[in-house]
Amino acid sequence: MVEDATSSLLAALAHSPHPSRPPSPDQAVFDWGLQEAESEQPSRPLTFEHEVTRTVAQALLERFESDEEEEEREDECVDEEAQVPEPLGTVDDGIDGAPPNLRKRALPQDDTRVRRHWFPWYDKITCTLDVLTHLPRSVFSQRQLDLFLWLLRINDVEDVPSVRHMLRLNAALQRACGIDSVAYKGVLGHTYYVNALNQIIAQMANPRVRPHLSFYPENTDGKHLSEARQAVHWLDEVPDEFLTPMIRIGAKDYYVHEPFMDTDGRVRMPMWWFTRVKSGVHVLYAKCWEMVPVSSDVGAGWRVIETPGLEVPADRLLKNFPDLCTAAPLYQLPPPTIIFGIYTDPKVGNPWRVQAKGHRVVAFPLWMYCDDTSGNLSKKWNEHNSVLVTAAGLPREQAQKEYNIHFLTTSNIAPPLEMMDGVVEQLLSAQKTGIWAWDCVWNEPILVLPSVLALLGDNPMQSEFACHIGLQAKLFCRNCWVKGRDVFGEQDGERERGGDAASVASDDSGGTAVSLCRLCQPGTARNKHETAEKLQSYFTLASIPGTKTKIKERRTESGIKDTLQLAHLETLFKSYKNKRGYTAKQAALSEAIAQLPDTRTNPIWHIRGLDAHQDTPVEVLHVVLLGFVKYFWRDLVQGQLKNKADLRELLATRLSSLDVAGLGISPLAGRTLVQYAGSLTGRDFRAIAQVAPFVIYDMVSPECYEAWVALSRLVPLIWQPHINNVADHLALLKKEIDYFLLTTARWSVRWFNKPKFHIILHLVEHVRRFGPAGLFATEAFESFNAVIRAKSVHSNRQAPSRDIARAFAQSNRIRHLLSGGFFMYDSSSTASSSMDGLSPSAAPATRTPFSFDRTRWRTVGAGPLSLVRGNSTVTDYLALSAFKLTYPTGKHIPSLLGLHGSRRFRTGEQMTLLNGDKCIPGSIVVVNAPGQPGGSIIGRVDEILTPLGSILELNHQADRVLLQPAVVTRPAASYGMPYIDLQDDRDLQCTVNVQHDCRGHKCSASGSIAVRQERELTTQVKASVVHNQPKEGILLNVAQMRDSRHILAYRPVAPMLNTSNVVLSAVAREVDAQKTRRVQGDSMPSETRTGAASSNMLGQHAGSTASRDGWQGQRGSNGRREGGARGGRGGAARGGQVSRDGRSSSFAATSSHLSGAT
């Protein structure tokens, strides 16, 4: 749209005809009315100013219309994949009888008709300008808008609105159908803005979102787990009050905690509703308790008996509570309003029945995320803490889309917990009264009950949510009470005194091993009530003067620290700092206590049904990719290969030569991955984890290589999106995690300085409770930080919280309207009749109350909807691109030989499989084979066939493939992966990644390939790997993350390791090594001592220092930011200690100091 407008403007300025270049098929064509406006002007001589303008515009137009881009494309290599043209986007101008894409000026029409066509905007130009200035990822400032409007006016375009008029229109539309940004004064004195949560949730009246939402948990009996609704937490642990309280059968509403009668004549009490899939259809069930009639001194009534496992399908429900109250005397039953044990109001039943007024009530659980990002494009850190939400009822594919991530608040001055106070206030208000919304599927009003399913973020942020002191503490785990510091025999103060604890470790290696075993298993779980009591005890103690040191000691002992409470405690401590005498101090302290705000502790604890200790699931991005993989890779490149340039070059060559087919990633840039090992991102580490065993096999010790293989096997298991048998999968996941930890300990126990090697143990339980780890991974939220940063950069930074919140609210409005979402329209409101009288800076007026009248709910007119029809630049910016139609040909199609009578076939070059992979002859694929063990087989595609003259040939689709099956049973012990042995026609699922056994065949980097620079071949060459016997020794890469569920059946079983033996031998070896270094340390220079500390090929990274792990920046008083995630400022690291004489400290000291990890 921008290119089209620019071309038209330049043509008008140059007084030349419209450019003859045809419009691109992937762009919508707009009628800007420029040529007609110019043609209507009477001929007159040009002034000098106009002549200069015309000359400059003509030169720019020629440059703009040149074919340099086409010439450049012709010079590109022919093997690059051609871009498929997108569908043509058209704009409906609302002119009867005119083709939609003709660039003609609209004829004079009735304003009412135009406004109806472009409702709720005035006309096309105001609509398109409003859209252009509020695209989420294309920030358009007011200054740019002013310049663009000047270009339109100088070219004699009629009815161009002014900037002030656009601001008025924007404010009016925002008030009518947008989201309010609510100002809050924080308890610490900071001002911040929060977008209205109830209005965001009410926008579920969106036809692109609502059909995907689920409101009921689903019971799969442990056979399948892919969504949050199928996990244990939503199904069994969420309190009844935050589940959907009712179901509708016909015209009857059945509520929980209200007795009903089933078709057997039994009266039961429903506790919650859930679904089961029967023959592909979701069937509602009630989890019930039995009810029995009883008699007492006060009369006859009912008693509820807890009955585990009692489930009643919805089709067996006969009478709901109101009907049962009427019919009870006819059945000679006691009144259902008399229940011994309070479950319902004897008169009205479930309270939501009264509030719903006969309408449906649904639950709306949320994933809530908080993180910090920089508001600058430069390296100067400008911390903005932001809170985002997405609906937990959406499928994984939808929840991870940027379209479904919603912004709530941000601030560069208010700490996260202070902002969460405003968010929690809105949430509690919505939970009390519900949120009215218009359901575009049921086409009726519904009442929505929001709740928080889990809190997401990196480890420091989740610790702050849980009132946990952080990873650097002695009690470093927010989930359990596992103990780190001084568990290895270190006495308090030893490190401060400079004492050497090596003797402690050597004298008690058995105790050290026992302590390490404790770190390798989850400890006693923390809970919300214990933490709340401990926080209350801090306040009680703080009400006595002179207790600051004692409170600090208790925080250290318990690992419980509330950063918001700490700010209030500091206020109390300062209140009597300059007072003399106990009486004066107590009086000043009492006065300070009276002035404290009502919210004195973490507002997260006020969210009902949420335990921040257990409902902060392991964040696998920072724990695994930016944790284990980053640690191991940096240790390899910057430690073990630090002074080995030849091996580093060989490593880069192997990486660049790897075949990445089936991995869904681009060819690896080996030199970049090696040279910049300290500056890689999560995407880079994702690739490294899948290929590392095939490139490092002869560069590291056997123990190190075994740990790498264990990690590569673990990664795809963690990112498994579909779990078919929950119990078996969790058992396998636990086994692989234990195997990884033991192989790491066998390599070097010093890795357990990193708290993440314990935190990963809680992942098994979190997958069981919340679903596959990809559901609560934060990659989508992390990428959303770029949008927040853009809003900050393009503001004047005078009011960042307000400006960013309003910018997101306006983008949300545009997205909702152009998606066809419903909004309430009142012709008598200010939004429609008094836009011109509204000041752009005026505060939003009171919104029109929710309407139950269907006629009051409108969608935008045909004109705005035509802007996003098909795919175009605007739809890409709005994330509204239509789904591309693909025709998967991997599924076997019955032969058409009988129809065509032909036995001649055409061979194809490639085909599209069920998962979207491009398959070519020679690809190794997984084939659906229900009759085979595991339900699939692996084979190589030899030919792709299509009958000549068939419909499939006309549609460029394949009919069948010639497949050479393979046996995947022969293990390759050194890789921990199986060989693929091809043998002498089924459903094709996906391609798989295979690698050559270069270790067994002794392949070398003796080849060379030409280097391309600036898309041209040069005379320079670089080394490449030459495979010996390339068709032999083909390995199946079970570390493949893409479509890993199809490869799960071919994973070799991990060997069983004895935990006690492995830990004892590893600790003893480490103690002996450190004794040796102690003896040798005095005769070595300080630089040599540091290098000698890296025994077992561990390098400096895991032992004496941890600065490369990147404590980067700080996050308030709770600790430090996650390193490596955003490339923030480098901060000082506290890792393993080095004694005053320069020698490396003992394992007992370094292992007990757990602040060396992020």
N, C-alpha and C positions, 0 to 999 in steps of 0.2 A: 504493500500500500504506500509506503514511504517512497519507494523508487518511482511508482506510477505518478504520485503527486509531484515529485521533483521534476520528472521529465515533462509533465504538463506545464508546470510553472516556467521552466526554462524555455519551452517552445513559445509560450505566450509572451515572455519578455523579449524574445528574439524576433517576434512578429513573423514566425515561420509556421507552416502547417504542422499539425500533430505528427510526431515521429512515426515513420512508416513501419518501424519494427513491430511485429505482431506481439501481442501480450503473451507472456509465458503461461503455459497451461496450468502451472501450480500457483497462479496469483489471481486474486479477485480484481476485477476491473471496475473502477469507480468513475462516475461522471462528475468531474469537478466544475463543469460549466465554464472552463477557461477560454476555449476556442470560440464558443458562441458569444461570450462576453466581448472578446476582442473584435469579432467580425461585426458586431453591432455598432462599434465606435465609428463615427464619420471620419473619412480620410482627412488628414491634416499634416502639415510638415512637422518633422520631429525636431525637438529642441536638442541642444548639445548634450544635455543630461540624458535624454531618452536615447540619443544616438550611441552614447557610451554604454548605456545599459544594454542596448540591443547588441552591440558588438561583443561585450563580455558574455552575455547570455548565450549568443550563438557559439562562441568558442567553448563554453562549458557544455552546451548541448552536444556539439560534435564529439567532445571528449567523453561525455556520458554515453553516447550512442555508438562509440567505437567498438570494434570487434576484437580488441586486445584480449579480452577474457576468452573469447572463442579460440583465438590463435594459441593462447596459452594452454587451453584444454587440448588442442590438437597435438601439442608437443608432449603431453603426458604419456606415460607408458601405457601400452595397450592392455596390460593385465589388470589395470585398475577396474574395479567393479563399476559398471554404468549405473547412474542414478535413475531410478524409476520415476517418471513424471507423476506428480500427485494429481488427484482429481481437481478439476476446474472449479474454483469458487466463484459464485455469481452473486450479484446484489440485486435485490428486487426493489426498484425505485417506486413501485406502486403506480406506474403510468400504464393505463389500459392500452393494450395493443402494441406496446413497444417492447422489443427484445430487451432482456435485462442488462445486457452488456454494451449496448450502443452508447457511445459517449455524446449524448445530446442533452441539451439543457431541458430541464423539466418545464413543461407548459404551465401557464398559470392555472392553479387549482384552488379549490376551496381549502382554507387553512384547517378546517375541522377534519377533512379527509386526510390531509397530510399528517396531522398530529395523530390521528387514529392509526395510520400506517406505521408511524415511527414511535408510537407510544412506548414509554412515558416521556420520550424526548419530543422537542418541538418538530424537528425535521431531520433530514439525513446529516446535514453538516454538524449540527449540535450533537447528534448521536455519535458520529465517527470521531469528533474531537474529544468527546468525553471518554470514549473507549481508548483513543490514542494516548491520552494523558494519564490513564490509570491501569496500564498493562503491568502485571506483577513484576516481570523481569526486565521491563524496558522503562526505566524511570524517565519521565518527561517533566522537566521543571517548568515553573511558571514563566521564567524568562524565555525558555524555548517556545512555550505556547505563544507568548507575545510576538516573537519573531515569526512564527508560522502564520499567525493571524495577519501580520503585516504583509507577508508574501501574498496571501489571498486577497487582501484589500487592494494592494497596489496593482493587482492584475484584474481589477474591476469585477471580482466575484461578488455577487449580490448577497445580502443578508448574512454577512460574516459577523458573528457575535463578537463582542468585546471580551477581554479577559475578565472584567468584573461580572459581565453577564454569565460567563461560563462558571465562575465561582459561585454565583447565586444559584444557578441551575444545579450545580454539584451539591451544594448544601441542602437544597430542597429535596433532591432525589435521595440524598443520604438519609434525610430525616424520614422520608416516606417509605423507603424500602432498603435502607442500608443498616449499618451497625454503628452503634454509639461507642465513643471512646470516653470512658468514665474516669474522672480525676479522683485520685486518692491522696490523702496526707498520711504518710507512713508513720508507724509508731516510733521510728527513729528520726522523724522530722523531714524525710525526703518526700518530694512530690513525684508521683508517677501516674501513668494512665493505663487502664486495662480495658480492652475491648469487651463488650457485653457478651458474656458466655451464653446467656439465654437466647440472645438474638442469633448467635452463631449456630446453636443447636436447632433453633427454629427454622433455619435455612435447609433443614432436611427435606423441605418441600421442593426438592430439586430432583427432577427426573433422571439425572445422571448419577445420583447418589442413592436415593431412597430404595430402588429395587435391589441393591446389594446389601442392605442393612439386615442384620439378624437381631432379634430382641429376646430370644429364648436360648438358654443353654441347650446343648445337644449331647445326648448320651450315646456313645458308640460302643459301649461295653469293652473299651480298651482295644478295639480292633482297628481304629483309625484315629489319627490326631494330626490335624493340619491347621486348625483355626483356634482362636482363643475360646470360643464358645464350647469347644469340645474338651477343654482341659478341666482339671479337677477344681481349680479355684472358682471359676464362674459356675460350675455345675454343683459343687457341694459346699464351698466355703463362704461365698458371698452371702451376707445376711439377707434373710427373706425380704426385708423392707426395701432392698435395692435391686431386687429382681422384678421382672414384669409380673404384676400382681393379679392379672386377669387373663382369661381367654373368652372369646365370643363364639358361641355355637348357635347358629341361626340368629335369633333375636335375643338370646339370653346371654348375660354376662356372668361368669363364674369367677369369684375372687378367692384368693388364698385367705386362710383363717376364717372362712365362712363355711359352715356345714353344707353339704350337698347330698342328694340321694342318687345312687346309681341305678342301673337297670335291674339289679338283683334285689332292690329294696333296702340296701344297706346305707346307713348314714356314715359319712366319712368327712374328715377334716383335711382339706388340701393344704400342704405346706409350701410347695412351689411347683411351677410348671416347667417342663422341659420337652424336647422333641427327640424322636428317633426316626431314622430313615427306613421306611418300609417300601420296597419295590421302587426306589428312587424318589419317594415322596416323603416330606417331613410330616410326621404324625405327632400330634400333641399328646402328652401324658401328664398325669398329676401324681406327684409324690405325696402320699397320704398317710395319715394316722387314723387308726380305728376310733370309733365313738360308740360307747355303750350307754344305754339308759340306766339311770340309777335313781334311787329314792333317798331322801334325807328329811331332816326335821323341817326344812323350809319348803319341801315339795319335790316333785319329780323334775329331773333335768338330765344332763348328759355329762359324761366324763370322757376326756380324751386320753387315749392310751398310745404311747409312742410305739410305732410298729415299723421297724426297719425293713426296707425292701418292698413295701407295699406300693404298687404302681397301678394306676387305673387309666386306661386310654380314654381320650376325650369322647369317643363315640359311645361310651357306656355311661356318660353323665345324663341324668334324667331331669332332676329338679335343682335349680339354684337356690340360694338362700331365701330370697323373697317368696318364691313359690313354695319352698318347704315350710316357711312360717305359716302360710295359708293352708297347706295340705296336711300338716302334722296331726290335727285332730281327726281327719278322715282316716289316717293310718294308725290311729290310737298311739301316737308317739308323743313324748314330752315336747314342750316348745323348744325349738332350737335356739331361742334367745337365752335360755338358762343353761349355762355351761359352767361347771365347777373347774375353774382354771381360766383366767381371762385371755381370750383370743379375739373376741369381737365385741363391739358395742352392742348390748342386747337389743338396741332399737334400730340402729342403722347398719350394722355389720362392719365390713372393712371401711376405714375412713376414706380410702381413695374412691370408693363407690360414690360417696357424697360429692367429693371434689370434682370427679370426672363428669358429673351431670349427664350420665348415660353414654358418654363417649369412651373410646378405648384409652387404656393407660399402658405405656410401654417403658421399659428400662433402656437406658442409654449409657453404657459404661464407656469410659475414656481411657486412652493411654495419655498420660501427662508427662511432658518432657521439659527439662530445664537444663540450660548449658550457657556457657559464655562464648562470645566471639568478639573479634575486634571490629570496631566501627570504622576503621581506616583501611585504605588500600596499601598504605606504606607499612614498613616494619614496626613503626611506633605503635605500641599496644594501646588500644582504647577499648577497654573492657565493657561490653554490653551483655548483661545477663538477660536472657529471654526465656519466656514460657510458651510452649506450643502444645497443642492437643490434636489428637485424631481419634476417630471413632473406633472402639475395639470391636464393634459388631460388624465391621467391614472385613471382607476376605483379605488375605495377606496381599494379593496382587493389587487390590484397591487401596488398602491402608498405607502402602508404601509410596503411593503417588503424591507428587507435590500438590496436585489439585485438592487432595483431601487432608492436607496438613493446614491447620488453622493457627494463626498468631493470636496470642492473648496480650502479652505485655513485654516491655523491655525497659531497661534503664542503665545508664552508665554511672549512676551515683547510688541508687538504692540497692542494697544487697538482696540476694534471691529470696530469703525468708521474709524480708519486709514486703516485697512485692507479692509473695504468696499469700500474705494476709488479705489483700484485696481480692485475689482469685478465690481463696477459700470462702470469703464472705459471700461472693456471688454464688458459689457452688452450694453452700448451706442454705441460702435463700431459695434457690431452685429446688433443692431437695425437700424443702418444707412445703412449698406450694405447687411444685411442678411447673413445667414450661409448656404453654399452649403452642401448638404448631399445626400447620395445615399439611395433612398427609396426601401427597399427590398420587399415591397408589390406591389407597382406599377412598380418596376423594372426600375426605371428611376431617373434622378437627380431631386431634389426639392430644393427650396429656403425657409429657415426657418427663421421666425421672432420671436425672444424670447421676453418675457416680464415677469414682476413679478406680479403675481396675488395677493399675500399677503405676509406679513412678519410675521414669526412665531418665538416664543421664550417665555421665562418666562416673568413675569411682569417687572422686572427691565430692561431686555434687550429690551423689546418692548418700554418701556419709553425712553430708550436711543435712539432707532431708531426715535421716534417721537419728539425728542428734548424736552422731558418732564422732569421736575425736579425730579420726583420719587414719590413713595407712601408715603414718610414721609413728603411731603409738605402740605401746606394749600390747594392748588388746586391739589389734589392727583390723579385725573383721567386724563389719557392721551386722552380719547375719548370725554370728555365734560368739561364744565366749572363749575361743581359742586364744592362747597366750603366746606372745612372741618373745619379747625382751626378758632376759634373765632366766628363761626356761632352761638354758644350757649351762647353768651354774654360775652365771655372771652375777656378781654382787653389785648392788647399787653403788655408784661412785667409782667403780674400778676404772671405767673409761676416763672419767674426769681426772683420776689420780695418775693416769698414764700407765697403770699397771698392765703387765702382760698376762693374759689369761690362758696362754697356751698350756700351762701346767694344769689348769683346771680341766681343759678338754682332754689332755692326755691321761690324767688320773681317772676321769670318769667318762670314758668314751661310750660305755654302756648306757649311762644316763642321758648322754647327748643323743644316742640313737633312739631311745624311748621318746625323747622330746620331739625328734624329727618325725617319728611315726605319728605323733599326735597332730603335727601339722599336716600330715597326709590324710587326714580324715576330718569330717565336719565335727565341730564341737557342740556343746549344749546350745540350743537355739535361744537367741534373745527374743524378748517380747515387749510389746508396747507398754504394758502396765508396769513392768519393772523400771523401764526408763522414765516413765512419768513420775513414779514415786521418787526416783533418785533426783530428778530435776526439781521436784518440790522440796526435797531435803536441802538442796542448795539455797533456795530462797529462805527457807526457815533458818538455816545457819547464817545467811547473810543479814538477817535482821538483828544480829548481835554484832556489835563493833569488834574489829580486830580479827575477823575470821577469813580474811582473803587468802592467806596461805593454806589454811585448812581446806578450804573449798578447792583450791588448785590441786592439792594432794588427792582429794577424793575424785576429781576428774581424771587424774592420772591412773588411779587405782581401778576405776570402773570403765574408763574409755568412753564416758558419756559427756558430751559437751554440746550445749545449745548456743549457737553463735548469737541468736537474737536475745536470749536470756543473758548471755555474757555482757552484752552492751548495757543492759539494765543493771546488772550487778556492778559494773564499773561505775555507773552513776551513783549507786549506793556507797561504794567504797570512797568515792571522791567527796561525798557529802559531809563526811566528818574528818577529812584529812587534816585540816588546820585547826581542829577543835582540841581543847584541853579538858581532861577529866572525863570519866565514863558517863556522867549524867549529861554533859553537853553533847558528847558524841551520840548518845542514844537519842536525844531529842532531835538532833539534826538528821539522824538516820530515819527516825519515825516520820519526820516531815517529808523526806525524800521518797519514802515508801508510799505515802499518801498521794504523791504527785505522779506516780508511775501510771502508765496507760493500762487499760483492761487487758490487752494482749501482751503478756509478758514472756510467753514461751513460744516455741515453734508452732506456727499455725497449722502445720501438717498434722499435728496430733489431734486437731479438732475435726478432721475429716472422719466421719463415722464409717466403720467397716474397713478401714485401711490401717495396716500395720507397716510403718515405714521400714522396719527391720526386715520383715519377710516379704514385703511387696515391692522391693527394689531388686528385680531380677538381675542376674549377672549380665553385664553389658559386653557381649562377645567381641565387638569391634576393638575396644581398648584392652581387653584382657587377653585375647588370642592374637589377632593380627598386629595390633600396636603394642602387644605385650610379648608373648612367647616368640612369635616369628621375628619381631623386631630385635629382641634380645639376642636370639641365636644368630641372626644374619649379621648384625653389627659385630658380634663377637668373632664370627668367622672372618669377615672382611677387614675389620679394623684391629682385630686382635691376633688371631691365628695366622692370617696371611699378611700381616702388617708390613713386614720387611721382605716379602716374597713376591716381587713384581712379576716373575714368570708365572707363578700359580694364579695370581690375580688376573693376568691376561688370559690364561687358559680358562679360568672360570667365566670370564666375559665371553670368550669365544663359544664355549659350550652353551651358555644361555642363549646367545644369538642363533645358534644352530638348531635349537630344539624345535620339534614339531609341536605346535600348539593346537592342531586341529582337534575339535571337540571340546576344548576348554572354554570357548566363547570369549577369548581375549585376543588382542593383537600380538603379532610377533614380538618377542622380547628384545628390548634394547639392552643387551648384556653389559656394555660399557657403562651405561647410565646406572644400572642397578649396582654395579660394583664401585664405580667412582664416587657416586653420591649415596652411599649406603646410609649415611647419617641424615639424609634429607628426604627419605622416601615416604610415600603416603600409604594409606590402607589398601588402595588398589594394587600398588606394587607388591606389598607383602602378601596379598591374596594370590598373586601369580607365583611368587617365590615358594609359598607353602605347597603348591601343587607340583613343582618341578624340582625342588632342591635335591631329593635323593638321587636324581639322574645326573647331577653335575658335580657333586662334592665327594663322591665315593672314595676317591684316593687322595683327598686333601686333608682329612681329619682322622682322628683316632677312631677305632671301632666303637668305643663307648659314645663318642660324640655323634657318629653316624647313626647309631641305633636310636639315639634320642631324636635326631632329625626325622628318621623314618616313622617313629611313633607319632611325632607331631603331624607329619603329612597325612598319616592315616586318620588322625583324630579330627582334623579340620573339616573334611567333608561330612563327617558324622555329626558334627556340631551344627552345620548349616543345612541339615536335612529338612526340607520343607514339608515332606509328607511322610508320616510315620504310620506304617501299616499295623504293627503289633506293638502296642505301647510298652507292655511289660518286657518283651524281648529287646526292644530298642533301648530302653533305659538301662537294662542289665548290660547290654553291649557297650553303651556309652560310658557307664561307670567302669567297666573293665578296661576300656581303651584309655580313659583318664588315669586310672591307677597305673596302667602299663607305661604311659607317658611319664608320669611322675617318678616311677621307679627307675626307668632308663635314664632320666635326667639326674636322679640322685646317684646312680652308678657312674655317671660321667663326672659330676662334681656336686657335692652337697651344698656348695656355696650359692647355687642358684636359688636356694630356698630363703635367701635374703629377701627375695621378691615376694610380697604378699599375694600376688596374683597366682602363684603356684598353690596357694591354699584356696583362694576365692573360687577357682575353677571347680572345686569339689561341690559347690552348691548348685552348679548348673543342672545336675541331674534332677534335683528336686524342683527347680524352677521350670524345667521343661515339662515335668509332670503337672505342675500347677497352672502354667500359663500357655503352654503349647510350644511348638518348635522355636528354637532360639532366634530365627529370623523375624519372628513377630515382634520381639522386643529388642532387636538390634536397632542401632541409631543411625545407620548410614543415611537414610532418607532425611532425618532431622539435621544431620551434620551438613548435608548439601543445601538445606534450606537456609543455613547461616549466610550463604552468599546473597540471598535475596534481602535478608535483614541488613547486611553490610551495604548493599546498593542503596537501600532507603536512607541509611545514615549518611553515606557519602554525598548524596544529592539533596540533602537538607542543609539549612543554614546552621545547624548544630546549636541553636539557641535553646530549643526545647526538644531534645531528641526523643524522649519517651512519648510526648504528645504527637509529634510530627510523624514518627514511624508508625505509631498505633493508628493514626488517621489514614495514613497512606495505605496500610493493609486493610483497613475497613473499607476504603473506597475500591480497592482492587477486588475485595470480596464481593462488593455490590455488583460490579461489572460482571464478574464471573457467574454470580447467581442469576442475574437477569439474562445474560446471553446463553445460559444453560437451559432456559425455559422454566426457571423456578417461579413459583407462585409468590406473590406479595399482595399485601392488602392495599386497596386503592379506594380513596374517598375523594369524589369530585369536588366536594366543598372544602377540602383541606388546603392548607397553605401550599402543600407540595404541588398541587395542580393548578391553583387559580391565583396565587399571589407570589409567584417566584420573583417577579421584578421588584417587589418591595422588601425582599429579605437581604439583610446585610451579610456579606460573606463571612464576617467574623462573629456573627451572632451565635449564641449558644443554642444547641438544639432544643426545640420546644418539646413539650410533652407529647409522646407518641399517641396515636389513636388506639384506643383499647382493642384488644383482640376481638375479631368478629367471627361468629359462628354461621354467618350468612355466606353461602357459596358465591353469590353474585358479587360480593365485595372482593373476592380473590381473583387477581388478574395475572396474566403473563404479558410479556412485551409483544409488540406488534410484529407483523410479518417482515417489516424492513430490518429491524435489528437482528432477527433470527437469520435472515439471509446473509448477514455478514459472516456468520460462522458455519455456513453450510459448506461441507467439504473441508478440504485442508488448505490452509493458507498461512501466511506469516502471522496474522492476528490470532488464528486458532492455536498456533504453536506457542505464542506468548501467553495465551490464556489457558494452556493445557487442555484445550477443547478439541484437539484434532480428532477427526473421525477415525475409528479403528480401520486399519488397512485390511482389506479383504485378502486373505491368503487361502490358497487351496492346497492343504496338505496332501501330498501324494504318497506319504509313507504308508498309509493304511491300504491294505490289500483290496484291490477293486476286482470284482469278478471278471473273468476274461470275456472279451467281446468276440471271440473267434466265431461262435455260433451265429452271431448277428451279421457279421461281415463276410464270413466264409473265406477269410484271408489268413494265410499262414506267414505273411511277410510282416516284419517288424522294423521299426525305426529305433535306433539306439540313441539314448539321451546323454547329454553332457552332465546334467545334474538334476536333482530332485529335492523337493522340500519335504522334510520329515514332520512328524506330529508336533515336535517341540519347536519347529521353525529352523532347525539346522539345515544347511545346504550339504547335500550328500553327493559325492562324485564317485565314479568307479574307482575302486581301491580303498574306499573308506571302510573302517571297521565300525559296525553298528550293533546296537542291541535290538533284538527282534522279539516281539511279543509271541510267546509260545506257551499257552496255558497248560499243555500236557507235559511240559518239561519241569524238572526240579527248579524251583525259584521262579517259575512262570515266564522264563525268557531264555534266549540263547544269544550267543555272540557269533558274528560271521563277517566276512568281507564281501562287499558288493563288487561283483565282476562286471555286470552289464545292467543298464537301465533300458527297459523295453516298452514300446507303445505300438499297438497294431496300426498298420498303415490304413488310412481312410477312416479311422474311427473318430468318434466325437472327442475322445481324450487327446488325439493328435492335434485336432483343431484347437483345443484348449491348452495345448502344451503341457499336458499332464502325463505322468507315467502310469502304466497299467500294472507292471510287475518288474521284479528284479531277479537277476541270476545271482544267487547267494551261495558263497562257499562257507559252510558252517565251520565252527572252530570249537575245540575243547579247551576249557580254561580250568584245568585242575592241577597242572604241574607247577609246583611252587618255585619261586626264585627267592631263596632264603635270604640272600644278601640285601635284596630290596624290600622284602616283606610284601611282595606282590606276585601275582601269577603270570606264567607265560601264556601266550595265545598260540595254540597249535591248530592250524587250519586243517580241515578234513576234506576227503575226496567226495514254504514261502509263506512268509509269515508277516505279521504287522511290524513295520520298522518304527522303533520308538525314537532313537537318537543316535548320533555318532558318539564314539568314545575316543579318548586319547590313548594312544599307544606310543611306547618308546622302545628304542633299541637297547639291547643289553650290551652297552658299550664297555662295561666293566669286564664281562666275561669274554668278549671278543676283542678286547684291547684296542678299541678304536682310538684314533689319534687326531689331533688338530693339524693334519698335514695338508689339507686342501686350501683353496683360496677362492674368493669370489670378488667380483668388481665392486667398488664402492660407488654409491650414487650420492651426488651432491647437487642440491637445487634441482632435483628431478632429472638429473642427467648422469649418464655413466661416465666415470672418470678412468684414468689409467691406473689409479691406485687400487690396491687389493687389500683384503683383510683375510685373516685365517678363518677356516671353517672346519668342522668335524667331518671326517671321512669314515663311513661305517664299513667295517669288515663284515662280509656276508650280511648285507642289509635285510634280506628276506628271512633270516634265521634269528632266533632269540628275540622275538617280539614280545614285549611286556605290556600287560594291561595296567594302566595308571589308575590305581584305586584311590589316589589322592585327588582325582578330578572332582571339582565341586559342582559343576553344571550337570544336571540330571544324575546326581549321585545315587538317587534312589534306585535307578535301574542297574547300578553296578554293585549295590550292596550285597547281593547274593554271591558275588565272586570274590569278596574280600577274604583273604586267608585269616585263619584264627590266630589272634595274638598269643604268643607263648605265655604260660603261667610263670610268674616270678614270685619267689618267697619274699615277702616284704621285710621280715626280720633279718634274713640273711643279707639281702641287698643293702639295707640301711646300715647294718653293723659293719659290713666290709667297706662300704663307702666312707663311713665316718672314720674307721680305723685307718684307711688309706690317706684320708685328708689330714688326720692328726699326725701321721708319720711324715707326710710331705711337709707340713708346717714345722715340725721339729727339725727336719733337714734344712729348711730355709732359715730357721733361727740360727743354726750353727754356721751356715754359710753367709748369713747376712752381714756380719761385721767386716768381712773381707771384701765386700762388693760395693761399688759406687751406688749412690742412691738410685740412679736411673736403672742400673742392672737389677737392683732389688725389686723394683716395681715390675720388671719383666719376669723375674723369677717367681713372682707371686702368682703367675698365670700357669700353674701346673695343670696337667691333664688337658692340655691344649685349650684351656678355658679363656686365656687372654685376660687383659686388664678389666674387661667390661664387667664380669660377674664378681670379681673379687675385691681388689683394693679400692676401686672407685666405681661410682655409678653415675657420674656426671653425664655420660653419653646417653643414659636413659632419658634424660631431659626432664628434670624438675623445671618446667618452663612457666615463668610468671608465677603469680600467686592468686589465690582465691580467698580474699578476706582473711579471717582469722582461723579458718578451718583447715588450712593446709595449702597444697600446691596444685597447680593445674595438671591435667593429663598431658604428658609429653608426646610430641610427635603428631598429635591429631590435627593441629591447626598451624603449626610452625610459629608459635608465639615467641616471646623473649626467652632466652636461655636464663635459667636461674641456678643458683648454687645448689649443689647436690650433697646430700649426706648419705653416703653409702657405707661400705665396710670401712672400718677405721684403720688408720696407720699410726703406729706408736711414735713417740717423740723422737726416738733414735732412727726413724726412717724405715724400720722393719715392718713388714706386713703383719697385721694383727692376726690372732688365732682364729680358727673356725668358730670357737665358742663365742668369741666377741662378735665376729662378722655375722654369724648366723642369727644371733639374737637381736641384732640391730636391723629392724625391718623397715627402715625409712629409705632404703635405696631403690625403691620401686615406685612407679607412678600408679 
